[in-house]
Amino acid sequence: MKQTAIEALLALTRDPEPATRSRASREPTVVAAVEALQQDPDGRLRRRARGVMAAYRRTGKINQS
């Protein structure tokens, strides 16, 4: 069965290993996912992903919060 986003988030909160929750350890996976979204058939999603990657290349940060 596929894990939902909520289930994945809850699993992260229960994981005893700090590196699992660190931004640095997740960054390559997140960047790869956003790069894949740049090829999505949905134009709005594709445009948003391209914007996120442009900001990432400019700032080096995947999450601007």
Buried (B, 14 or more C-beta within 10 A) or exposed (E): EEEEEEEEEEEEEEEEEEEEEEEEEBBEEBBEEBBEBBEEEEEEEBEBBBEBBEBBEEEEEBEEE
